[in-house]
Amino acid sequence: MKDRTILDRTKRHRQRRVGEGWQKVTVWVPTEADAKEIREIAIKRRAEAEALHGLSKEVKTVTPETETRIARAIADHGSAAYKSPSGAVLDLLTELTEEDDLIGFSTAVVILARAKPANANFVAEAVPAKISNFLIRHRGLTASALVGWTRKHPGWRKDLISAVRQPAQFKLTVEAMAESVKAEAAAGQGR
């Protein structure tokens, strides 16, 4: 999404932060020293959010190992080692699908969205492609069966993106998709 102005970009970033539960606070203080102290607190709180401070208590499905991996990927956000700022997270999502960890995959998206709201939509848009590859590699679907199914179910991308923020629901959605593709492929061969 290209923003036409800096104001448009600022509005978009603000909306994403609000959508992830971030709060904007404006306060008047009597001295520059007070203002400096509040700025330092704000910097500290943002850093804690990006470091996932306390987030594993909010996202109950995260394992300590997965939390560490997610924290590493978020810490690598913007690294020149990747083509996009979210490259490390996208690589982690690929790793989690290779491990058949749909709950970890979904949890990583949830935590990334909380820590880096401005990149949440970009990462969410990658979910359908990652899950398509997962279904072919780990659920025995053929590419042609999957493509045929996606043509008959135009809302599949939206369904995956909507479900990815709820780990248990996401896993059920992916597994139901796999079963539906298999059933339609089997019905097509029986003609």
Secondary structure, DSSP 4 states (H G I P E B T S, - for coil): ---SSHHHHHHHHHHHHHHTT--------SSHHHHHHHHHHHHHHHHHHHTTTTHHHHSTT--HHHHHHHHHHHHTTT-TTSSSTTHHHHHHHHHHHHTT-HHHHHHHHHHHHHH-GGGHHHHHHHHHHHHHHHHHHHS---HHHHHHHHHH-TTHHHHHHHHTTSHHHHHHHHHHHHHHHHHHHHHHHT-
